[in-house]
Amino acid sequence: MITLREPRVTGLVTDAVDLALGRACALCEISGRALCPTCLEDIRCVPADLPLSPTVPGRHALPYRGAASTLLLDYKERGNRALAPGLGLLLADAVESLLLE
């Protein structure tokens, strides 16, 4: 039985909504998705395990500048909730890198 929560169905539904609403990638502005697969992969290729600061212990997976800050501001300040799956994947990458330390 196929459910709406199945990843491939969710992706199809997201694509259909994005197409109907005329969404564009938050970074490259190509129409289709809120965050296109190419931009997501480009962000995921940024070197991970960067220190937060010289005095604060801990790490983050992306520097808060450029594409990462654009996505977070679009999500938080402009309410672009369609970015949640991509940001969730980036968060999962960060958690995974911490667990592998």
C-alpha positions in Angstrom: 0.0 0.0 0.0 1.4 3.4 -0.9 0.9 6.2 1.6 1.4 10.0 1.3 4.3 9.8 3.7 6.3 7.5 1.5 9.4 9.5 0.3 8.7 9.1 -3.4 5.1 10.1 -3.0 6.1 13.0 -0.8 8.6 14.1 -3.5 5.9 13.9 -6.2 3.4 15.9 -4.2 6.1 18.5 -3.3 7.0 18.8 -7.0 3.3 19.2 -8.0 2.7 21.9 -5.4 5.9 23.7 -6.3 5.0 23.6 -10.0 1.4 24.8 -9.4 2.5 27.6 -7.1 5.3 28.7 -9.4 8.1 28.2 -6.8 11.7 28.9 -7.6 14.9 27.7 -5.9 15.8 30.1 -3.1 19.4 30.2 -4.3 19.5 29.9 -8.1 15.9 31.0 -8.8 15.3 28.2 -11.3 11.6 27.4 -11.2 10.4 24.1 -9.8 11.4 23.5 -6.2 12.1 25.7 -3.2 15.6 24.3 -3.1 16.8 22.5 -6.3 18.8 19.3 -6.1 21.9 21.0 -7.7 22.0 23.8 -5.1 21.4 21.3 -2.2 24.3 19.1 -3.4 26.5 22.2 -3.8 25.8 23.2 -0.2 26.4 19.7 1.1 29.9 19.7 -0.5 31.0 22.6 1.7 33.7 21.4 4.0 32.3 20.3 7.4 33.6 20.3 10.9 34.4 24.0 11.1 34.9 25.5 14.6 32.2 27.7 15.9 34.7 30.2 17.3 38.1 30.0 18.9 36.5 30.4 22.4 33.3 28.4 22.1 33.5 24.6 22.0 31.5 22.8 19.4 31.3 22.6 15.6 28.9 23.4 12.8 28.6 21.8 9.4 28.2 25.0 7.3 29.5 28.5 7.7 26.8 31.0 8.3 27.4 33.0 5.2 26.5 32.8 1.6 24.0 30.1 0.6 23.5 28.8 4.1 22.5 32.2 5.6 20.2 32.8 2.6 18.4 29.6 3.2 18.0 30.1 6.9 16.8 33.6 6.6 14.3 32.6 3.9 13.0 29.9 6.2 12.9 31.9 9.4 12.2 35.5 8.3 10.1 34.9 5.2 8.3 31.8 6.3 9.4 29.6 3.4 8.6 26.3 5.0 9.1 24.5 1.7 12.9 24.7 2.6 12.3 22.4 5.6 13.3 19.1 3.9 16.5 20.5 2.5 17.4 22.2 5.8 16.6 18.9 7.6 19.0 17.0 5.4 21.7 19.6 6.1 21.0 19.2 9.9 21.2 15.4 9.6 24.6 15.8 7.9 25.8 18.0 10.8 24.6 15.5 13.4 26.1 12.6 11.5 29.5 14.4 11.4 29.3 15.0 15.2 28.5 11.4 15.8 31.4 10.2 13.7 34.0 12.3 15.7 
